[in-house]
Structures are given as C-alpha cells and as structure tokens.
Amino acid sequence: MNDIRRTILWVIFGFSMVLLWDKWQIHNGKKPTFFPTPQTVSAPAASDAKPADVSVPQAAATASAGDVPGAVAAQPVASAVPRQDVTVASDVMRLTFDSEGGTLKHSELLKYSDTADKSQLMQVFEQNAKRVYLGQTGLIGGNFPTHKTPMTVVPGERELKDGQDSVQVRFESAEQGGVKLVKTFTLKRGAYDIGVQYDVVNTGTAAVNPQLYMQLVRDGNKPEHESTFYSTFTGPAVYTDAKKYHKVEFKDIESGKAEVDKSSTTGYVAMVQHYFASAWLLADGTQRDNFVRKVGDNLYAVGMITPVGNVAPGQTKTLSARLFSGPQIEPMLEKLSPGLELVKDYGWLTILAKPLYWLLSELHQFIGNWGWSIVALVLLLKIAFYWLNAKAYSSMAKMKAINPKIQEMRERLKDKPQQMQQEMMRIYREEKVNPMGGCLPIVIQIPVFMALYWVLQSSVEIRNAPWIGWIHDLSSPDPFFILPLLMTLSSLLQTALNPAPPDPMQAKMMWIMPLMFSVMFFFFPAGLVLYWLTNNILSIAQQWIINKRMGVPPQFNLPKFGK
C-alpha cells in the first residue's frame, strides 16, 4: 500500500499545481489551460493620459448608498492660473503634485529601490506613457472646485530640514460656485501617511452643502518586471467592518460585476500591488460612500465620498483625512488604521501566516539577516513538527523494511491480483504496519508550509535583502541558479531514500515528478528556494536518523529508466 499512499500524495500535489497554474493564467488575463471559463475583454494599455481625462464622481446626495457614482464633465473656471508641478520631500518619500486640483501625480520612496534598476527609487504614484496612478480629491454637489480646478500654490518650505518634524504644501482654489477649497498636505518625519486637511470656505451669499470625494485612479496594467511565473494581486480593495477586506479585480469593474460595501462609517479604500499600496483613510465614525468604477481607457478608480455638511455664508468647514502611500509593513499598517495590514494579502491562510510573519520578524531582530532568519524559522518549524514527522518517517521505515517481502510476494502472485491483495493485507497485519500511517502527519503540515510560502512571497522586508555571497536580493531569482540546483538535488536525494514502488511506472514517476516541479524553482525568488532547500535538508537528516534508529540502513533506490 506504500505505493498507493505515494500515488495519492502525488495526485494531490499535482492537482494543486494544476489549479495554481490555472489561477495564475486567469490572474494574468490569459485563457485557462485546464478549466476554461468565459473571458472578459481586457482593457487596452494605458496611454499618456492627463488628469483632465479622468472624470469626477456624481454627487452622492442625488444617489442612494447602493448606487455607484457616475461621471460629470469638469466645470470651467473664470480665471486662468499658471499650471505647475510642486515637489515636497520628507526623509522617507518625495511627492510631486499638479497644481491643477492639487493632484498627487508622482511619489518616490527614498528607502526603497526599483526592482529592475537598483539605481532608481521605487515609485508608487506615476503619470507617464507607461503608467497612470493618481491621487485625486475635490468637491461635488454643485459647481464646486474639483481635481480639475486650477489652484494657487502657497509659498513655503518644500523639504524636511534637520530638526523639523513635518513639512507642508498648500493649494488654494479661486472662488467657484460660491466656494473656495484649500488643501493642505502634511508630510511627517518617518511616516508614509500624508495628512490632508480640507478647508471649505463659503464665499457666497447662500448656504451650500457640498460633499468631498477622494479617489485613487490607476491603469489596469500589472507592475513592470513582475514575475511571469507567479503572480500577486494588483487592483482596488475596500475594507469595512461589515464586509471586512474585499479585493476588486479590474476585469470585474470593466464588466460591471464589481461589488463593494457602498456605505459605512469605518474602513478605507486602497489600491494594492506587490509589496506596496496606497489608501485613503478617514477617522472612524465618519460617514462615507465607497465606490469603484471605470473612468477612462484602461483607467479605474476606487474612492469614497463624505459629506462636508451645511456651510453658511462666510463660514469655513474643515475636514481631515490621510493618504497612505508606502510599503506593506504589517506593524506600521496596523497602527495607521484597523484592517489596513490586510492589504498584505495572505488569503485564507491569514490565521497561520500572521504568527509566522511575527516569528520571522522576531528572529530577524535577533539574527539581523533575513536569509538566516528564514533558515532559523524552518528549523523551528521542523522542531515543532518533529513528532509528526517522526511518525511519518517511522511508517516509511517500516514499509522500507518489509519492501523486499512485498516485492517477492507481488512477483509470485502477479497473475492473481485478488490473492495478492489478501496476502499484502496479511503481511501488513503481521508486521503491524499501517501503509497510510505517513499521510496524516504530512497533510497536517501542508497548510503551515503554504502559509510560510505566502509570508515570504508577500513580505517587503525580503525585497532587496541580501543573504550570503552571490545572493544580493532574496526576492529575486538566484542569478547563478545555485540554490535551485541544490534544491533539485535534495529532492532527488529524498526520492532515492524512499522505498521504491513495486510498480515500474510508479517508480519512474517518483523520479520524474520532482524534476518537473523543480523547474519552477529556477524562476522563484531566492528566499522561497532557500526555505524549500532548508526544509528538504532537515527532512533528509531526520529521515536518515529515524531509519538508522529503527535498524533500517539508508539505501539509495536509483531509477531504472531502461526497464
């Protein structure tokens, strides 16, 4: 039955890889290989769009909470204000605003380099021929200033100086519809959340009741240089207390199938990509209407609308918000807003992944190197699962010990399958061997190691982190393929130490399957390969020790492809 158990495990593993491959194909907008589904038309590539191409959401006052805001044309203004770009910098990021509407059009993270070109800084917000990613705000509910309204830049410091805790940039609109809008962006030392203050001034003779919208606009393309062999989510996300964290695919917005919790008093809206995110944050208890929508050719928006309230003539109403734009560092995100750490998405394995991430972080604080921290974490997991692994390897050792007897019996009764099965069960009873005894311990550990996989896949701390020698970035593939080769050899060694299945075809498959799956590791990040290699080495060592302890000498069962 040992060969049956192995076959079951390989079938489960193979089917899992088929499902993962199909999901990867769908996630990248390609046709599924094994399970075809009706395909939606992909959005065309982003052009060199201007902020003026992006429309403004319709006033929520005229719509129910379940309605998705529509679009209205930009309102003209009487006076012309020179348009300019304004750059302001803190110690961790450099932002560029467009004076037209005070739109955030470019951001650089000063402590993070670009994935492809390490000499360049990581950019989140961008506006160029390849990427459109903007942060926009304005007023609706009347002919009020929007993100298309020319604004005047108030003179002031543009760079955080030594001894300063914050730096500001301020935009003021002209009177429009009896309202003047003032936006003040505040960058604080060491912070990736930008304080945004809105002063709504009623300069007219009648009371007004505007609403404030805040939206993130992005093209539907994947980040450049993302791996083609594995994929992570890119797109909008909405969090509320009612529905918690909810990702929205660009294709669902395109087809009108996107659904979000429209009205809430808590949560955030975000735009997510691998390692980084942006999000609009309002204080808990503030009423807001959330929306996702298509706003242009391959351009999509996620945002929220909140009421300003009644503003009497000569009165000023002030609202505050925050705009996060930075790395997905869990402890930092947890402090900024409840649930914001979920933009670092572990999926259904979150309950296991979060403690694993915490343990990995604690190990790094002690060790100081992410590569050795990964090795230490795998070692701790092997210790934690030692008893389960021992049960599995003991079962395998017993199977290996009686394998010659099974082989002889199968050869003797090869023409009598029913008698062969009865004789096999008799041998198992006499030898007190459970052929399925090694399955359960392995199955129990699979979710833990899958969770650890996603921790290493998602953690920005691993990005550009060196290990030893030639490994300068644990989030990138090994440049010399040394780790993948060692991983392949360790997988083959594990196969050689296991009992050879009696069936020749199964025996060949036991060698072919590790080679097939090892090919993937040549394209995986070095940190993930290091994790699997460490796990393989420790598993081989434990299997070797248990075999020796049980009096089963280690034996290498080499493949016999010629027969």
Secondary structure, 3 states (H helix, E strand, C coil): CHHHHHHHHHHHHHHHHHHHHHHHHHHCCCCCCCCCCCCCCCCCCCCCCCHHHCCEECCHHHCCCCCCCCEECCCCCCCCCCCCEEEEECCCEEEEEECECCEEEEEEEEEEECCCCCCCEEECCEECCCCEEEEEEEEECCCCCCCCCEEEEECCCCECCCCCCEEEEEEEECCECCEEEEEEEEEECCCCEEEEEEEEEECCCCCECCEEEEEEEEECCCCCCCCCCCCCCCEEEEEECCCEEEECCHHHHHHCCCCCCCEECCCEEEEECCCEEEEEECCCCCCEEEEEEEEECCEEEEEEEEECCCECCCCEEEEEEEEEEEECCHHHHHHHCCCHHHHCCCHHHHHHHHHHHHHHHHHHHHHCCHHHHHHHHHHHHHHHCHHHHHHHHHHHHHHHHHHHHHHHHHHHCCCCHHHHHHHHHHHHHHHCCCCCCCHHHHHHHHHHHHHHHHHHHHCHHHCCCCCCCCCCCCCCCCCCCHHHHHHHHHHHHHHHHCCCCCCHHHHHHHHHHHHHHHHHHCCCCHHHHHHHHHHHHHHHHHHHHHHHHCCCCCCCCCCCCCC
